[in-house]
Amino acid sequence: MADQPEEHREEQPQQQRGRVNLDKQMHEIERLRAEMSATPADRRTITTRAVARILDDVHLEGRMGKFYVQADEPLSRGGTEQGASPLQYFMVGVAF
């Protein structure tokens, strides 16, 4: 809190950018496991939906939940290079 004197400020642990907070991740996994265990087996379903539309030729827009992405092909394949190609998105998805 910026308006408190320095001696009253709580020190927040600094996490390096790009590092995964394993304690936070494990807490979330345990929370989800408990939530799923409390749900009858026949109601344990998760649905993920993605929708895509053509903007122009091979230039596409995709939506997954609240996130939007644009995909395009390189110039050599008739695209305009306004986004990664669908294959590149697939590759990064596999890398995750």
C-alpha atoms as one frame of an Amber mdcrd trajectory, in Angstrom:
protein
   0.000   0.000   0.000   1.659   3.149  -1.211   0.285   5.546   1.399   1.494
   3.547   4.435   4.847   4.320   6.017   7.587   1.931   4.940   7.838   0.257
   8.363   4.129  -0.794   8.141   4.189  -2.238   4.628   4.006  -5.995   4.373
   6.702  -7.573   2.290   5.260  -9.534  -0.605   7.415 -12.409  -1.826   8.810
 -11.581  -5.229   8.222 -14.282  -7.787  10.449 -14.220 -10.826   8.579 -13.550
 -14.030   8.063 -16.700 -16.034   8.251 -19.018 -13.040   5.362 -21.289 -12.104
   4.083 -20.963  -8.550   3.935 -24.690  -7.776   2.222 -24.212  -4.404  -0.559
 -22.199  -6.044  -0.905 -24.769  -8.846  -1.085 -27.687  -6.377  -3.679 -25.855
  -4.276  -5.850 -25.357  -7.377  -5.461 -29.007  -8.428  -6.459 -30.184  -4.951
  -9.455 -27.818  -4.959 -10.619 -29.147  -8.338 -10.156 -32.769  -7.238 -12.255
 -32.160  -4.124 -14.930 -30.396  -6.188 -15.062 -33.219  -8.741 -15.098 -35.913
  -6.027 -18.128 -34.255  -4.448 -19.973 -34.443  -7.792 -21.688 -37.705  -8.833
 -19.716 -39.540 -11.542 -22.463 -39.143 -14.156 -22.332 -35.332 -13.744 -18.535
 -34.937 -13.993 -18.328 -33.395 -17.428 -16.352 -30.470 -18.752 -17.155 -28.894
 -22.097 -14.669 -26.793 -24.014 -15.882 -24.961 -27.078 -14.030 -23.154 -29.826
 -15.628 -21.255 -32.714 -13.857 -20.004 -35.846 -14.921 -17.751 -38.682 -13.315
 -16.725 -41.954 -12.388 -13.042 -42.081 -10.846 -13.065 -45.567  -9.550 -15.972
 -47.681  -7.273 -17.836 -45.233  -7.349 -15.137 -42.516  -9.393 -16.583 -39.628
 -10.611 -15.493 -36.221 -11.083 -18.010 -33.435 -12.830 -17.645 -30.093 -12.393
 -19.856 -27.047 -14.364 -18.570 -24.088 -13.424 -14.914 -23.643 -10.231 -15.194
 -25.721  -9.902 -14.293 -29.390  -7.043 -15.198 -31.721  -6.365 -14.565 -35.370
  -4.759 -17.090 -37.666  -3.417 -16.561 -41.148  -1.105 -18.253 -43.589   2.244
 -16.969 -44.860   2.356 -14.981 -48.101   3.702 -18.050 -49.911   0.450 -19.900
 -49.144  -1.920 -17.069 -50.100  -2.159 -15.476 -46.662  -1.362 -12.018 -45.381
   0.681 -13.024 -42.305  -1.676 -11.236 -39.889  -1.388 -14.051 -37.378   0.241
 -17.379 -36.732  -0.864 -20.231 -38.975  -3.285 -22.832 -37.601  -0.418 -25.340
 -37.644   1.700 -22.965 -35.521  -1.144 -22.656 -32.983  -1.398 -26.437 -32.893
   2.345 -26.743 -32.325   2.331 -24.276 -29.430  -0.656 -26.111 -27.932   1.318
 -29.345 -27.974   4.277 -27.536 -26.397   2.099 -26.408 -23.461
